[in-house]
Amino acid sequence: MDRTLAPSLHPALLPPGTVLGTWRVERWAGRGMYGTVYQAVPVGAEPAAPVALKVAFLQGDPRFAREVELLSRMSHLHVPRLVGHGEWQAPDGARYPFIAMEWIEGVPLYDWARLHPVSCHHVRHWLIQLARALASLHAQGGFHRDVKGGNVLVRRADGSAVLTDFGTGIYAGATTLTPPNFYPGTPAYQAPESVLFERQFSEDFTARYQASPADDLYALGVTACRLLTGEYPEMGEFTRDEHGTWHLGAVRLPPALLKGPRVEPRLRAVVLRLLSVHPEQRGTAEELAEALERQDAFVEVRAGHVLSRATVRHWLPGAAAGLLLALGAQWMAAERASKEHPVAQGITSEVSSSETGPARLAEAAVSESLEPAPPDSTRGGVTDDLLPEPLPGQTRPDEKGRCPRKGQVALNKGCWAANAVDREGCEELDGQMFKGTCYVPFMPRGRRPNNSSMDKR
């Protein structure tokens, strides 16, 4: 290596040929919150299978030791295999930890969904695979804490899902690194109980939220919702009682999830359970995987196979309870929501007229239609090849094409704030991607972008 270039080396921008331990960098592959990922090969063992080499941004970052511990506890088809780990000493003497993992030849989940039609069959199989991976993690006392489409790869070879990036993960007995009252994951996937904790202890700088399997399952439900509808659920109205305790009445669910024709009733019931306000109603990852696998078994009825309902009855009461709880909060606000969300009101009416008993309700949800939903052409992502479309009420440039505030960009008859974030970050900002840049609509004070106008872009 040319030593004249050595002083400029940084773990975020290592050139091909850089050697870290027994690995040689081949190319840049991506970056996460705490490190950069490179494709690398063993030194002196060419040709050999490549690895994913994740290098820390920060010297001695303790998160990497924690990630190594988590990965070393797991051996699962849908989790990258730990190959090795070590430290790279930069030319200036700084030492940066790195992790070598199995190289997954795949595409990020939401990118796959953006480029291909996504069916309920796809979503169900991905959920089964991710639930199995989470069940393995939870069995080892670990939690991922950042489950989302951006941390899932779809294998090119067989279309299966692989859960990646355990950098924010934690396990029982691990040293705490996250500051008190700070959520380590992605806000759009944060579970209601975690949000309530932050509100309840916003002024207590010693309070620390304890993650649980239910957090990962809620985030998995958000991922499923995003795949099925192109939209995210949102927190409903928060209230505070006379004792100062915060409460959340409901999670606001996209109408397309509640009554969309492209979401099979069987799958809808499971996703609604995952998005329950009450963590205990989400069940376990193992239960989720088994329930979804039984759904696949029901589909075999169409091929002439007979399957007794008794084989699924033991999980049905839980599914029914989850469905009732997820929709019950919508029902509690029916008068107010009927004008804004008539679809939710329709679901409530349908549930209230069903036969009594949780098992009967869940069976109705599971067997309402054994025919597949219409082919799902929802891409579920914002594209980067179309000009951003201004929203109703968005600030417009004047006749000379100038926006009212410094830093705003006039584009396609709208005023925008340009942000250098990835596609998922852009969605969280209610923005639209165009040529690699996220354009967030600038709205007059007191107004917000309407997500529904952008959900299928």
Secondary structure, 3 states (H helix, E strand, C coil): CCCCCHHHCCCCCCCCCCEECCEEEEEEEEECCCEEEEEEEECCCCCCCCEEEEEECCCCCHHHHHHHHHHHCCCCCCCCCEEEEEEEECCCCCEEEEEEEECCCEEEHHHHHHHCCCCHHHHHHHHHHHHHHHHHHHHCCEECCCCCHHHEEEECCCCCEEECCCCCCEECCCCCCCCCCCCCCCHHHCCHHHHHHHHHCCCCCCCCCCCCHHHHHHHHHHHHHHHHHCCCCEECCEEECCCCCEEECCEECCHHHHHCCCCCHHHHHHHHHHCCCCHHHHCCHHHHHHHHHHHHHHHHHHHCCCCCHHHCCCCHHHHHHHHHHHHHHHHHCHHHHHHHCHHHHHHHHHHHCCCCCHHHHHHHHHHCCCCCCCCCCCCCCCCCCCCCCCCCCCCCCCCCCCCCCCCCEEECCEEEEEECCCHHHHHHCCCEEECCEEEEECCCCCCCCCHHHCCCC
